[in-house]
Amino acid sequence: MTSANANGDYGAFAGNGRLIDMSGKWLAAHIGQYSLICLWASLITFLEVAVYNPDLPMGEQGLILIPHLAAFGMGVEPGGIIDTSTYTLSAFGHLFGAAVFAFGAFFHTRVAPGELGEIEGRGSKWEFEWDDPEKLGFILGHHLLLLGFTALLFVGWIRFHGIYDPAIGDIRTVSNPGATIRSVVFEYGLFTPGHNPYFVDNLEDIASGHAFIGVVEICGGIWHITQKPYEWSTRLLSSLYSADGQLAASLAGLSVLGFAAAYFSAVNTVAYPVEFFGAPLELEFTLFPRFVDTVDLPSGAFSARAWLSNVHFLLAFFILQGHLYHALKACGFEFERIPSALGSISE
């Protein structure tokens, strides 16, 4: 695994840049990040279970993870009673996942070869070069398969377990989760009046939307695994075939999804029920855009919806800056020359 970007180009900000030419260690770093994410989810869930007050509206307690679990139909009993023991089990499950990922990170750091190509057996097929479109497409295809199967798993959850439906104040299943796919594609997809996807107002459309996306992602995964990239596409996207190019593309996707999630969570009351996240927010412009609560809360308090929306917006904004930085580097811009260029201007 080689790259045109020398490790020294990144200096004190190297981070994972030190692992550009070591695919095994690069994989270990990513698995380690998964472990930290699971650990964070576990610890925050434990904390929220400890401070949750059943006498106050959940959406006004500044919680983030418990409201998501409740919206998924977990721990919600008839009458809207919350059983936090389910959330404790979820926290333990994430803690176990964090331990498994931590072991995987340790294994790939200390035991497994530094290059995936040096692994005996099927593991070597994941070795790649940053400038190899075919292998990068192969890996992208497997990512899409996982995303697609996860979307369909959520559809199955809606079908057989059910999620919280604010219209009835209880958990409800969707017996035919693909029944409204046509509406999802040709009405929500085209922003037909009355079908703004940010204001989807029923579980059937949510289930059908996930079913449609899941099938599209699986088909895309199969395509990228079995088909070589077209020559015109590799020429058009030539700047992507480097470590910076791949990172820039990933950050661009995260940023777009972050901005979309910020607005969706601010205004939608079906996927984000008022009972668990608080009332919809208003967009306010001061020094920068922010979403503000529309109900009176104690001084310094914010609803779960406000936390969720604003954190997504801020993360998306800063991730966008990372995209621009790495995209410029992938196109050949040399940031390290800026000080000398500014110096020559001042002379």
N, C-alpha and C positions, 0 to 999 in steps of 0.2 A: 504494500500500500504506500504510494508516494503522492506527494503534492508539490505543486509549484510554489506554495507558500512555505518558506522556511520558518521553523519554530521561532527563530530569533526575531522575526518581524513583529511579534506580539508583545515582546518585552514584559513589563510587570503586569500587563493585563492578559497574560497568556491564557489562563483558565484551561479550557479544553483544547485550546490551540496547541498546547504542548503534545497533544495526543493525535494530531492530524495524521501522522504517518504510522500510528500504532492502532490498528483496527480493534485488537483485543482489548487494549486499555481504554480505547474510545468507547467500546461497548460497556466496559465496567463502569465508566463514569456515568453513562446514561442509566444503568441499572441502579447505581447508587442514588441518583436523583429520584428514581421511582420510590426507593426506600424512604427517602426523606419526605416525599409527598405523602406516602401512607402513614408515616410516623406523625406528620403534622395533622393529618385528618383524624388519627386516633386520639392524640393528646387534646386537640380542640374539642372533639366530641365528648371526651371525658369531662373536660372543663365545663362545657355547656350543660351537660347532664347535672353537674354539681350545682350550678347557679340557676337552673331553670326554676321559675316560680309559676306553678299551675294557676295561681290566682290572678295573674296578669296576662294580657294578650301576648302570645308568643312573638308576634311581629314587632312588639315594642320593647323587647328585652335585649336588643343588640346581638341576637344570635345569628349564626350563618349556616352551620351544617345541620343542626336539628330541623330547621324549617324545610330543608331539602329532603331529609328522610321522611318527614311527615307528608310532604307533597307526593312522595313516592308511595304513600299508603302504608308506611311502616310506623307502628306504634300508635296508630289512630284507631280508637275503639268507638263503638256507636255512641252518638251524642257528643262527639268531638273530644272525648276524654283521651289524654295523652299518656301512654304507657312508656316511660323512659327506659325500662329494662331492655327493650328492643334496641335502643340507641347504644346502650352499654355493650350489648353483644356486637353491634356494628363496630364499635370502637376497638373491641378485642380482636375482631376479624381483621381490621386494618393494621393493628399492631402485629398480628401474626404475619400479614403480608409484608410489612416493613422488615421483619426479621428474615423472611425468605429472600427478599430482594437484596438485603444487606449481605446475606451469605453468597448470593450470586455475584454481587459486586466484588466481594473479597476473593471469591474463586477466580474470577477473570483478572483480578489484579495480581494475585500472588501465586496461583497454581497454573492456570491456563496459559498458553503461549501468548506473547504480545501481539502476534499477528493471527487473525482468524484463519488465514490460509495454511498455517502450520498445524492446525487441529486435524487429527486423524478422523476419517469418516465423513459424515454428512455436514458436520460443522464448518468444514472448509469452504462450502459453497457460498457462504456469506461474506467471504473476502471480497473487497471491492477497491476500485481506484476512483478517485474523484472525477477523473476525466473519462470514465467509461459509462456512456449513456445506457447501454444495454443492462449492465449489472445494477446501476442505480434504479432503472425502471423495474427490474426484478424485485428489488427490495421495496420500492414504492408499492408495487402490487400487493405484497404481503401486508404492508401497513393498511392498505385499503380493505383487504379482506378482513382484517381484525376489526376495523372501524365498522364495516358493513355488518358483520356478525354481531357486534355489540349493539348496533341499532336494532337489529332484529330480535336480539335478546330482550331489549326494552319493550318491543312490541309484544313479545311473548308474556312479559311481566304484566303489561296492561290487560292482555287477553285472559290470563288465568288467575292473576292475583288482584289486579286492579290498582288504580291510583286514586288520589283524593279528587273528588269532583265538587268544586265550590257550588255548583248549581243545586246540589242536594245535601251538601254538608256531610258527605260520607264517602267511603271508598266505593268505586264502581268499576266493573270490568267493561270492556268493549268486545262484544261477541264476534264482530266482523271487522277487525282493525284495518282492513284494506279497502273497505267499501267506498271511501270518499277520495281515493287516490286521484281520480280524474279531476275532481274539484281542486285538490291540492296543487296539481300540476298546471291546469289551465286557468284557474281563477286566482289562487294565492300566488302562483308562480309568475303571473302577468300583472299582479297588483290590480285585479279587476275591482271596480268600486264595490265596497262592502266586503272585500276579501283581502284586507291588509294582513300579511302574515304575522306582523307584530301584534295584531289584535285578535288572533285566533281564539275562538270562544267556546270550543267544545272538545271533548276528549277524542271523538271519532276522527277529527281532522289531525289532531296531534299524533294519534296512532298511525293514521294513513301516511302522514308526512314522514315519520320515522321508517315506516315500511318501504316507502318509495326511495328514500335516501339510502337505506340499507341495501336494497337491490341494486341501485346505481353504483354504489361503492364496491359491491362484490363483483359486478360485471366489469367495472374499471380495474379491479385488482386482477381478475383473470386475464384481461387484455394486456396489462403491463407485464404480467408474468410470462405470457406466451408469445407476445409480439415484440419484435425489435423496434426501436424508435425510428420514425421516418427521417430520412436524411435532411429534408427541409426543416423539420422541427429541431434537429440537433444544431443546425446552422443558426436558426432563429434564436434558440435558447443557449447559445454557446457560452454565455457568461455564467450560466448556472453550473457548469461542469468544473467546479472547484469547491474547496471547503467553504470559502466565503460565499460563493454563489448558492450553494445548498442551504447554508444557514440563513442567508438573506431571504430565500424563497419561503423557508419554514417560518421565519419571523413575520413575513408579510401575511401569511395565512393566519397566524395567531393574532396578529393585530386586527385584521378584518373581523375575525370571529369575536374578538374581545369587544370591539365597538358595537357589533350587532347584539351581543349578549348584554351589554350595558343598557342599551335602549329597550331591548325586549324585556329584561327583568324589571325595568323601571315602570313599564306601562301595562304589561300583560297580567291579568288576574286569574287565569285558568292554570297555566303552567306554574305561576307563582301566586297562590291563593292569598287573598288579603288576610285570612285567618292566621297564616303562618309568617307572612312577610311584611304585613302592614299595607297601608293604602298606596295606590299609585303615586308616582312622584311627578314633580314639575321640573323642567329644565330651566336653569337660571344661569345668566352670564354675568360674572363679575371680572376678576382677573383671568379666569378661565372657566369653561363650561362645567357645571356641576348639577347633579340631581338633588333636589331638596324635598323634605317631607312636606306633605300637605295637611298634616294633622298636628295639633299641639302636643309636644312631648316635653318632659322635664329638661331643664337647661343642660346642654351637653350630651343629651341622649339622641340617638338616631335609630330609625327602624332597621330591621333586617334588610329590607328592600334598598334603603339608602346606602347601607354598607356594601351590599352586593353590587349595585349599579356603579357606584363611584369607584370602587376598587377595580372593577372590570375596565372602566373608562381610563383610569390612570395607568393601569398595567398595559392596556392596548396602546396608549400614547407613547410610553417609554419603549415598548417593544417595537413600535414603528420607527423610533430613532435608531434602534439597533439594526433594523432592516436597512435603513438608508445608509448607515455606516458600512455594513458588510456588502451591500449592493455596490456602493462606490468602490470598495476595495476589489470586488470581483471584476469590475469594469476597468481596473488598472489605476485608480486614483491612489496616490501615495500620501497618506496623512502625515507621515513622518517628515515630509518635505515642507510642511506648512510653516514651522518656525523659521527655517532658513529663508523661505520666500517672503515672510513678513519682515524679516531682518533686512533683506535686500531693498524692500520698499522704503524702510525708514532711513536708510543711509543716503 
